Amino acid sequence: MPARSLRTGPIARLADKRGFAKRVLAFAKRAAPKKPVPGFPLLWVACAAAAALMIVTGGFNTGALSLGPRIAFWLTLMGWNALKWQALFAWGVRKESDWPRVALLGSIPLNLPLPFEIWLCGQAVGVEMEAMPHDVWGRAAAISAVIFAVCSMVAWLLLRRMRPVRAETGLLAKARIAACDLAAIEAEDHYCRVHRRDGRSELIHYRFGDAMEEVAGLDGAQVHRGAWVAAAAVEGAAREGRKWRLLLAGGESVPVSATYAAEARARGWLRTKP
């Protein structure tokens, strides 16, 4: 068979398809979120439940609508509001204690356009909806108070359920270091290097994933696939081309990967040391 037909025949087309599949898979892996989106899927489940309740009860004077338009209206309105709140939580929530503050700050700007959104959603489903702004804002304020209370309760429950540092058998116990003296933890193959704030370190045979669960209740953050830092130990940052390293108490430094750079930047850590 001529060489030209080999390059353009079924084998070549199969190779092209395999190459395309590999490229699609690589893109999907890059596009997939590295960390779970705050509030997902609980927020969407709650909004779907609220929409179902409004459909059944005919809330906000929608009981006069026939079932089809009522379902379409509430699904559209609650879906749009779920999207707004999801975007807010994804932008503002970095740790569990952020939930009450973000929910409270978002209640006014997110509820302000509700009268217009109600009219617009009505137009979208072919129903003329007239929303009185003061009435809508009053009810929205009540709903936001419920959202704020629920978010505060969720944050409190999450903080209570966090696994504390195991004093007797955990990594810090093996390294013989108190939590207040911890500066950072770095993964080295099947070991963890525990950095102290005085510059000393210990190399302990330990799984990095287990270590991350144990320090979840401490004030700190993971800044690299294999690095965690305590907030009080960060003294500045240094750039290495397009990459960053955090400067820690004791003279050590740890890398910051692109995946976790947003977390470090949100905490104000990516500031060069004067």
Summary of the structure (lengths in Angstrom):
residues: 274
radius of gyration: 25.9
end to end distance: 69.7
largest distance: 80.1
contacts: 742
relative contact order: 0.07
helix: 55%
strand: 16%
